Amino acid sequence: MKRLLILLASVSLLFSCKGKPELKTGLWRAEVPTIAGVLPFHIQIEKNRAFAINADEKLAFDTLYFENDSLHLKMELFDAEIIAKVEGETMNGIFRKKMANLDNREGAFTAKFGQEFRFENGKSNASLANKYSIVFDDGKSTYQAVGIFEQKENKVKGTFLTTTGDYRYLDGNVVGDSLKLTCFDGNHTFLFTAKIIGDSLTGGTFCYSLKGTEKWSGIKNDQAALPDANSLTYLKPGFTSIDFSFPEETGKKISIKDERFKNRVTIVQILGSWCPNCMDETRFLADFKKKNPSVEIIGLAFEKSLEPAFVNPKIQKFKKRYGVTYPILLAGINDKADASDKLPMLNKIISFPTTIIIDKKGVVRQIHTGFSGPGTGEYYNKFVEEFTRFVEKLEKE
């Protein structure tokens, strides 16, 4: 009997060891299928950690763990995860993401170890310009953008700037006369393709969320620009200030009329913890607050749910990840119409994030729509410089 128990314990140990396969550290090339073709991206595995790699960004997954024989990689802020079985130098499984309506969207996921190329290796016989005027067409309307790119041999990185924010870090290749770019950051699953013909980008397809597509095209234009981001959202006639009162995660309500905001330059950030552009802006604002403690900042979060058990942990995790010391209030659901209703003195909210700068007298002095993050290079640097100069000016008034 004793020998039988020892044998059973040994077998159990053997199977438990088999349940957690070896996970090779290094670069993995992953793929998820979309309606417009395969979307490739890279994952860097380090000891007990994983990162999504897009051009110059190395974005950490929140958790890496094995359950039975399956690897789980989670980006909790974006309600996204990869679940895959690891067999030597391959992974096979699914990518799952909770959408804005809380429905799950899934796609197949595969990965191979040690493949450094994004798209197929091939010679480039076309060269990208650095800047293009871009038009996107969603089938109902069109919108303008600016495309900025950097090409070295057949490798390309860049982004698109729009009036609501940038498309963050895009990474890809020029193969023959074809431009191919992707971004995978847990929230975004972006695939861009187009033909390079002279100074034009033609026949473009933009695939997002695995199943949605838009058409796009571009023309080389060194002077390409967007409308002034400080002119798109504004106060309705008769208003000079804003007013709100919303709860933070403890349930305590905070109002812009509270004593702490009187005679202080105050920045109101309209955001969502699910929003990568908001993530970029929050990283900037958290650092700005540390360097400028006399400036007040308050966040108004519009989230996927108003249930405290669902949303409070997300806001807390968001604040912890980016070192946020200012309050973030739960203002509503992640819908621009709801955000506009909650702040009826504004013409409309067209973007998360939107940032309102208020002077010491409580007067709104600037409203900035969208955010051009560090993936936009010189555009981000220009924003930081102008934002800092403007707030410093208000501090001296």
Sequence and secondary structure as in RCSB ss.txt:
>XXXX:A:sequence
MKRLLILLASVSLLFSCKGKPELKTGLWRAEVPTIAGVLPFHIQIEKNRAFAINADEKLAFDTLYFENDSLHLKM
ELFDAEIIAKVEGETMNGIFRKKMANLDNREGAFTAKFGQEFRFENGKSNASLANKYSIVFDDGKSTYQAVGIFE
QKENKVKGTFLTTTGDYRYLDGNVVGDSLKLTCFDGNHTFLFTAKIIGDSLTGGTFCYSLKGTEKWSGIKNDQAA
LPDANSLTYLKPGFTSIDFSFPEETGKKISIKDERFKNRVTIVQILGSWCPNCMDETRFLADFKKKNPSVEIIGL
AFEKSLEPAFVNPKIQKFKKRYGVTYPILLAGINDKADASDKLPMLNKIISFPTTIIIDKKGVVRQIHTGFSGPG
TGEYYNKFVEEFTRFVEKLEKE
>XXXX:A:secstr
 HHHHHHHHHHHHHHHHHTS     EEEEEEEEETTEEEEEEEEEETTEEEEEETTEEEE SEEEEETTEEEEEE
GGGTEEEEEEEETTEEEEEEEEE TTS EEEEEEEEEET   SS    B     SEEEEEEE SS EEEEEEEEE
EETTEEEEEEEETTEE   EEEEEEBTEEEEEEESSS EEEEEEEEETTEEEEEEEEETTTEEEEEEEEE TT  
   TTSSS B TT SS   EEE TTS EEETTSGGGTTS EEEEEE TT HHHHHHHHHHHHHHHH TTSEEEEE
EEES   HHHHHHHHHHHHHHHT  S EEEEEES HHHHHHHSTTBS   SSSEEEEE TTS EEEEEES   GG
GTHHHHHHHHHHHHHHHHHHH 
